[in-house]
Amino acid sequence: MARIVMKFGGTSVADLDRIRNVARFVRREVDDGHSVIVVVSAMSGQTNALVALAEEAGPAAAALDARYVEYDAIVSTGEQVTSGLLALVLQNLGYRARSWQGWQLPTETDQRHGRARILRIPEEPLGSAIDSGEIAIVAGFQGVSENSRITTLGRGGSDTTAVALAAAIHADRCDIYTDVDGVYTTDPRITKQARRIDRISYEEMLEMASVGAKVLQTRSVELAMAYNVRLRVLSSFDPPDAPGQGTIICDEEEIVEQQIVSAVTPALDEAKISLLAVRDEPGRAAKIFTLLADANINVDMIVQSPSRDPGAANISFTMTEADLDRAVELLTVQKEAIGYSTLQKDHNVAKISVIGVGMKSHAGVASTMFQILAERGINIQNISTSEIKISVLIDSEYTELAVRALHQAYGLDKANSAA
């Protein structure tokens, strides 16, 4: 008997009909003799509605600060509703099912409300419950802090809940059901030549998630890699009695033949800040990025270049668009302390990344990328690299052109695969 964790996102549980459909997937695994935990998100749109209510109640109630724990008490209720509804549906089908909330497991977290991190999930009592034949329906996205207050894990946190539970109970696999049937070589909405990937390494999936792929939350992939949790991405819109194969996310050693580049990933929610004429002396960059880090603003691509002003430099960097206004406000208030002349912000940028573990042992990936973009007249603003990723920042109006050209250049199109 295998232990399996199944996670269903908001679109998969959008209404009662979709929840009944989820029950069919769960029933199939239980009838096959498996011990099953189901992790559910809030019904599609519910979390946004709850956030809006919190904000309407007053700005303090919606602040992601440890002093304002009521925000988490409010927004965590969406998952509680879904878990109860699915448990009822399964009970009506004749199965022994029970809903579990984060505090009942317990999913122990730190006290960073709105962005809490999981510290520990005990194997018991959940392990014993599912091995006895109970179907455990767990509310994702939520936990409980050391001072017994409800916490939430941040948007997409149900993925993290599912993987953490799989690690805690030593599950044989963790299936993530969503509205797509796997991980693709690029966004299928941009090019019909995008292909579903049968297997992808943890490292590649982590890079894809971190640069904009929306299939899995970054922290969930980090956990899966750290605890060697086997993941599978499937569609809940496939027939429950004949689900698709999906994409398996596993250790690199399980993949027999690695492509040099596995995916081209666009990120459209990027923004750029440029600080001009920053005094070029030790400690200036530290002030900038410490200020942003203390505000939990993640900075990605950083470029420092000479300024026209003597004894000064220009520093530009990117972040998610959602953090832009807050970053601008912080940097403006601290203008004199940082020591710069002008702040420029830009919403109209996109990050394009090419990713593949094969890049570790093959040269020429970067030169191909730069050449393809140059041939199409696309200017590169910033560049960042890792061992298996190259990212460039470009004007957002060229996003689709860049993705299609690079996807074809690296042999990822369906036609190339068939050949």
Secondary structure, 3 states (H helix, E strand, C coil): CCEEEEEECHHHHCCHHHHHHHHHHHHHHHHCCCEEEEEECCCCCHHHHHHHHHHHHCHHHHCCCCCCCHHHHHHCHHHHHHHHHHHHHHHHCCCCEEEECHHHCCCEECCCCCCCCEEECCCCCHHHHHHCCCEEEEECCEEECCCCCEEECCCCHHHHHHHHHHHHCCCCEEEEEECCCCCECCCCCCCCCCCECCEEEHHHHHHHHHCCCCCCCHHHHHHHHHHCCCEEEEECCCCCCCCCCCEEEECHHHCCCCCCCCEEEEEEEEEEEEEEEEECCCCHHHHHHHHHHHCCCCCCCEEEEECCCCCEEEEEEEEEHHHHHHHHHHHHHCHHHHCCCEEEEEEEEEEEEEECHHHHCCCCHHHHHHHHHHHCCCCCCEEEEECCEEEEEEEHHHHHHHHHHHHHHCCCCHHHHHC
